[in-house]
Amino acid sequence: MDTDLDTLLIALYVELTDRILPSQRVRPTGGPGHPPEVTDAELVCLAVAQVLLRHDEERHWLRAAPALVGHLFPRLLSQGEYNRRLRAAAPLLEAALRWTAEHTPSSADAVRIWDGTAVPCGASRQTAQRSNLFGWAGYGMDTSHHRFYWGAELLLVCAPDGLVTGFVLVNPKLVKEREAVRAMFTRTENRPAPGTVGVCDKGFAGAAFAADLAELGITVIRPARKDEPDRGLFPYWLRQRIESVNWTLKGQLGLERHHARIPSGLWVRVLQRLLALNVAIWHNWACGVTRKRSLIFYDHVRPLTSP
């Protein structure tokens, strides 16, 4: 199997058509009448291609798509229809995200790393007061960059290679990280298997938190706090992996450049970027690529060669 964008999109389209759509109880996005010219499987593939090719705005993407992926998708949508159908297809994007996680070999790993990352949604007081994201977004502290922000917080649970196996989006002012992880693990699809070792930072310290996860069969490993003896056994190199995953989502996949203005738009744009990451890792495993989280094969279009 080739490591290029065309092959990745074709492989994803086949899995969507043959396995994901038939096996998931996902409500069709089309209404009564004739079937849509662009199918749901094509819509998801277009959404993944948009993120991998680093087109943050839908308007710019649909303008460039005919030249970039027009040989795969001869029928495209207008900006308004693309936006509406993409928001309606959020359950399908989530189903595809979880399917790729389940069918990637690293999902069987007995180690999980988790952390939260900021998803800013505005930078002015007026935005915070008048935005339709009020209630979803709130003020929080981005400790990685030592800054306050107004937006949402994305909690991720990943395999060591960066494969996303669990996720939740919360208001950082209303829900703290430990409560968010507890809530996330109430859903079976987000919860690691019993016997898993969870690696996190000292922000998840707490006897009650460790006991709650121990009841689920998850052992928590974290760095020692200042008031605790440091045994020097914490795998800081593994803990740094989640920071690298966050950097991939923000730097290469444009998580902070989502341009969402309503809750459904924010949610589907987060899913869009998580799905693009998982699809790339899933395809890299199938191709035998050494660096499973590498996106360098898919962030450009290979020029077509004449016969």
N, C-alpha and C positions, 0 to 999 in steps of 0.2 A: 504494500500500500504506500502511495506517495505522500510525502509531507508537504502539501501545498493547500491553499485555501479551497480550490475547486474540489479536490478529493475529500476534504473535511466536510464541505457543505453537502456533497453528494451522499457521503456516508451518513450524515445526520438526517438528511431527507429520507433515506431508505429506512432508517430505524424509526423515524417519526411515523412514516406511512404504514410500515409493516408491524411494528410492535408497540410503540408508545401510544398512538392514537387509539388503536383497537382495545388496548388493555386498560386505559384510563377512562374513568367516568367524567370526561371533560365536556362541558356543554358547548355545542358548536357555536362559532361566532357568527355564522351566517343566519339571516332571517328567512322568512318565507319567500318563495319565488325561485328564480334560477340560482343555481349554485354559483358562488363567487368565482371570478376568473383566477384570482390568486388564492390558492388553497391555504388552509391553516399551516400545513407542513412548510409550504413555501414562505409564509409569513414569518415563521420562527427562524428559518434559515436566513432570511433577509435581516432579521433583527440581530442574529449572531454575526453575520458579515459586517453589519454596520459598526458594531463594537470593535471587532478585530481589526477593521481598517481605519479605526480611530476617527470616525465621523460622529461627533457628539450631538450635533443638531440634526433633527430629522429632515429639515428643509434642505440642508447642504447634502445630506446623504442621498435623498431621492433625486437630486440634481446630478450627482456623480454616479449613481448606481448603474444607469444604462451602459456607461463606458467601462465600469469596473466588473460588474457581474451580469451584464445584459445577455451574455451568451448562455447563462444558466437560467435566468429569469426574464424571459422576453416580455412578460406582463408585469407591470408595476402599478402601484397605487398612488393616488394623490396624497398630499401631506395630511389633509384632514382625515381621509379614510384610513391611512396607515396608522395615524395616532389613535383613532377610535378602535380599530381592530386589534392593535397591539395591546391596548389597555384591557380589552375584553378577553384577550388570549392569555392573561396572566396565569390562570390555572394550568394552561397547557405548558407555558414556560416553566412553571414550578414542577410539573410532572416530568418534563424532559430533563430538568436539572437533577431531580432525584433518580431518574432512570440511569443517567450517565454515572452518577455516584455509585449506584448499586452494581453496575456492570464494569467498573474499573477495578483492577486487581488490588490497588492500594486501599480500597474500602474494607478489606479484610485485615488490615494492620491493627495490632492491639494497642496502638498509641494514637491519641488525639491531642491536638493543640487548639486552644481557643483563646480568644481575646475580642475586645470591642474596638471599633474604629469609627471615627466621626464621619458623618455624611452631612456637610453644611448645606443649608437650604436658603440662606439669606445673610446679608451683611449689614443691614441697616435696621434701626429701631422701627421705622415705618413698615418694613417688610414683616417683622415679627408681629406687629399689631394688626396688620390688614391681610396677611397671607391666608389662603385657603388651607394651608398646612397647619393652622393653629390646632393644637391638640395632639397632632402627630409629632410636631417639632417643638423643641424647647431649648433652653440654654444649658450647655454642658461644657465640660473641661476636656480638651484634647491634650492629654498628658504627654503624648509623643512629641508634640510641637509646642507645648507650654503655651496654649492659647485657649481662650474661651470662644465658643461658636454657638450659633443658633441653627438647629437642624435636628436630625435624628442620629441614633447610634445603631450601628450594625454589629451584632454579635455573631461571630463565625466559629464553627467547629470544623477543623480540617484534619485530614490525614497528613502524615509528614511530607508528602510530595505536593501539598497544597490543595488537594481535592476537597471541595466543600461538601461535607456530609450533614451539616446542621446550620441553621441560620435563623435569626429573628431580628426584626427592626423595632426599636423602642424609642420612646421619648426619654432623653437622658435626664431631664429634670424630674420626671415622675417615677422612673424605674432605674434602679441601680444595677450594676453589672451582675452581682451575685443573684439578685432576684430575677434578672433577665435569663440567666443560665438555668435557674430552677424552672422558670416558666417554659423555656425552650425544651427542656428534657421531659416535660409532661407529654409532649407529642412523641409517639413511638418512632416516627421517621427521623426525628432529630437526635434521638438518644443513642449513644454508643452502646455496643453490646456489653453485657456483663463480663468483667475481667479486663476491661479497657483501662489503660493508664492515661489520665488527663494531665497535660503539662500546661501550666498557666503562670501568670505573674503574681506578685505579692498582693495585688489588689483583690484577689479572690481568697485572701486569708480569712480564716474563721473556723472554729471547731464545729459550729452548727452546719455550715456549708459543707465541710468535709464529711460530716456524718450523714447529711441528706444524700450526697452522691454515693457514699459507701453503701447505703441501702439499695441503690441501683446497681451495685457491683462495680462502681467506678472509683479508682484510687487517684486522689489528687496529689500532684507533685508541684511544688512552687518554691521560689526562693525564700530564704529566711528573712523575717522582718528584723528591724534593728534591735528589738527587745527579745529576740530568739537566738539561740546558738546556731551559728552557720556551720553545717557539717561539710560544706564544700562539695556536695555530691550532685547539685542541681545541674541538669544539662542545658547550660545557657545557649549553646550552639543550636539546640533543637528549639528552644523558646524563641530564638531569633527568626525561625522559619515563618511564624505567623506574621511578624512585622514585614517580612519579605512578601508574603501573600498580599497583605494590605497595600504595600507599595505597588505591586503589580496591578491591583484593582484600581488604584487611584492614578498611577502614572501612565500605564499603558491602556487600561480599559476605561478610563475617564469617569470613575465613580463620583468624584467631586464635581464633575462638569455635566451633571445629569439634566439641568435646565427644567426640572419638574416644578409644577406650580400647584398641583392638586394631589391628594393622597394616592389615588389610583395610578397617577402618572409616576409618582416617586417609587411606588412599590414595583411597578413593572420595569422601570429602568434599573432598579437594583437587581431584580431577577434576570434581566437581560445581560448584565455584566457577570453575574455569578454563573449563568449558563454558558457564556462564552468561555470563561475560565475552565469550567468542568469539561466542556466539549473538547477544548484543546488538550487537556491532560488525558482524557479518554482516547483521543486520536493518537497522541504521542505514545501511549502504551501500546496501541495496536500496531504502530509503526516501528516500535523498538527504539525510540529516541531516548538517549541517556538522560537528558535534562527534561523531566516530564512537564515542568511548568513553562517551558520555553515557548514564546509566541512569535519568535522571529520568522518562522515558516509561514505564518498566516497574516502578517500585518502589511502585506503587499500583494498585488496581483501579478502572477507570472505571465509575461508576454506570450501570446499565442504564436507558435511557430508555423510557418506555411509548409504544406506537404511537399 
